[in-house]
């Protein structure tokens, strides 16, 4: 796990070196163990290393092959690198690192080596002979890759702020991406909030040569197939693949631990770790003095059952509140989530742990969210979407599929589409601000639903998938990749902590998405996962009430955080793409407890304002 940087198009060795050094300095938090630069007249490459496998200096990057032709920077981990190494017969290895295996595999196999990789990665390989750059990102977008490409230069990095540090990129907000952020509290890849800056998409590779940038897909999540197996066979396979995913992610030359909330997903990870390891597992959880927020009791049940070295950080809600203004500047890109990951990552790193496993992804794969059941329920009304809107609205209001403070608006929006399909219906479950609200608080910002467009582009492939798997793919490619995984990366790496996500093992994902709905439908929370791992998870964990970080945000923002929030709302009025009157009205309605205005609507704007100010836009 590291930070990578690169630039092509300067044609000056000294300038390449100096620019990369500035970028490296910006990423020191990601890799405090070593900082290195490679530069010639054609290219500059930089690397900040967090040492995980082969801690020797010989494994530092940028890494050059034996011939000197190829130079690579790489962020991530390849869990099956020892298996791949056995296939590489004609390369003389000088390290025990996964880095060298990656480079050797590319040299011998070309782009085909990507199909062998099991892990999380962002890779850039410079070819000194061809004067070309090969880049690639892992299948599920766990590791970031940002780039800026104009007519003369290509600049790339693990973080946006490193790109901005070059002063080669105009600080201009992309208004289409701004609409996306306001709609979904994030910007969906390949876009970013910065005009001209893009993300390489999950499962893509690209070649840059002669100032031409060609992007290709090597893996697509919606291409999975259906399987015809008995229920017991499926459960056996799920267990085997999950244990394989855990075992792969326990390879490390530094201390390793696990996040443990006491929920099904983190408990499953810890249970499997305890079963595949002969070492005591280090587990970490956060407890709260206020019982209405505290779920540490459940974490302690698992810690006791599996005899872990358990550490609990006890906070009060006010402790958490006090840290928020310090946490917000850590966002490399704004997000309405992420503060909890920052706090638990800080605790884990302070305990001397460098690698932690997380239960992120269990809900998405095993139908853990309410949307899975709700979508399945309303699917029986699918023919109704050909009817007039008024009739649909009446039926949906009776069915009451979406229950929240803005129920009437949700029902009205749900009745809008003229067909029942994943791209038309699913985005409503994740949309934050409505089109009307966005239009009221912005000026000259076009309304485009990026998530809807993304799902439409794979609509035909999705139709071939089981319905619950369609929702899984929508969740993974939408909220999970663009909020949860992004936040996990930026908030854990703020403390130089590597977080591994076994539920997003490629083999496990492909298999689980192929399972028919009748086996995966959650009779109770994530029943297929629980029964596959039976008897590892006790009943009090499986059937507990799900809590999470359900703090009194609305109260805080009208009291302790009121001045902080109001100042940031006022700051947004300085930008010509916001409407001052509309912003003030929204803030006033929130203070007056208008039921359709949620705290999350305001908080998303506060975080955006802080990010714009921090990055000098």
Secondary structure as UniProt FT lines:
FT   STRAND          2..8
FT   HELIX           13..26
FT   TURN            27..30
FT   STRAND          34..39
FT   STRAND          43..49
FT   HELIX           57..59
FT   STRAND          63..64
FT   TURN            66..67
FT   STRAND          70..78
FT   TURN            79..80
FT   HELIX           81..85
FT   TURN            86..87
FT   TURN            89..90
FT   HELIX           98..109
FT   HELIX           110..116
FT   STRAND          119..127
FT   TURN            128..131
FT   STRAND          132..137
FT   TURN            139..140
FT   STRAND          146..149
FT   STRAND          154..157
FT   HELIX           160..164
FT   TURN            165..166
FT   HELIX           175..184
FT   TURN            189..190
FT   TURN            195..196
FT   STRAND          197..199
FT   TURN            202..203
FT   STRAND          204..209
FT   TURN            210..211
FT   STRAND          212..217
FT   HELIX           221..223
FT   HELIX           231..248
FT   TURN            249..250
FT   STRAND          256..259
FT   HELIX           264..276
FT   STRAND          282..288
FT   TURN            291..293
FT   HELIX           296..305
FT   TURN            306..307
FT   STRAND          309..315
FT   HELIX           317..328
FT   TURN            329..330
FT   HELIX           339..350
FT   TURN            351..352
FT   STRAND          355..358
FT   TURN            360..361
FT   HELIX           362..365
FT   TURN            366..367
FT   HELIX           370..378
FT   HELIX           379..386
FT   HELIX           389..399
FT   TURN            405..406
FT   HELIX           407..414
FT   TURN            415..416
FT   HELIX           422..425
FT   HELIX           426..429
FT   HELIX           435..441
FT   HELIX           450..457
FT   HELIX           459..463
FT   HELIX           467..475
FT   HELIX           476..484
FT   HELIX           485..493
FT   TURN            494..496
FT   STRAND          498..501
FT   HELIX           502..504
FT   HELIX           506..513
FT   HELIX           517..520
FT   TURN            525..526
FT   HELIX           527..533
FT   TURN            534..535
FT   HELIX           539..542
FT   HELIX           553..558
FT   TURN            559..561
FT   HELIX           562..572
FT   TURN            573..574
FT   TURN            576..577
FT   HELIX           580..591
FT   TURN            592..593
FT   TURN            595..596
FT   HELIX           599..614
FT   TURN            615..616
//
